């Protein structure tokens, strides 16, 4: 369950960072949120790895 959640969070975070280029007025905030999601997704994947 954590592995799936981590993977989804990683993918959503990556999509947010990529989409930040389309919205220059919100670029800083989107990059911050997307980066947090990417790091959080990697952390969840790392947490779930010993359970596999």
C-alpha positions in Angstrom: 0.0 0.0 0.0 2.8 2.5 0.9 4.6 1.5 -2.3 1.6 2.4 -4.5 1.0 5.6 -2.6 4.6 6.6 -2.9 4.7 5.9 -6.6 1.5 7.9 -7.1 2.9 10.8 -5.1 6.1 10.8 -7.0 4.3 10.8 -10.4 1.9 13.6 -9.3 4.8 15.6 -8.0 6.7 15.2 -11.2 3.6 16.3 -13.2 3.2 19.4 -11.0 6.9 20.4 -11.6 6.6 19.9 -15.3 3.3 21.8 -15.4 4.8 24.7 -13.5 6.3 26.0 -16.7 2.9 26.8 -18.1 2.0 29.1 -15.2 4.7 31.7 -14.7 2.9 33.6 -12.0 2.7 30.5 -9.8 5.9 28.8 -10.9 7.7 29.1 -7.5 4.8 27.7 -5.5 4.2 24.9 -8.0 7.9 23.9 -8.0 7.9 23.9 -4.2 4.8 21.8 -3.9 5.9 19.4 -6.7 9.4 19.0 -5.2 7.9 18.2 -1.8 5.7 15.6 -3.4 8.6 14.1 -5.2 10.7 13.9 -2.0 7.7 12.6 -0.1 7.0 9.9 -2.7 10.6 8.8 -2.6 10.5 8.6 1.2 7.3 6.5 1.1 8.8 4.2 -1.5 11.9 3.8 0.7 9.7 3.1 3.7 7.7 0.5 1.9 10.7 -1.3 0.4 11.6 -3.5 3.4 7.9 -4.7 3.5 8.0 -6.1 -0.1 
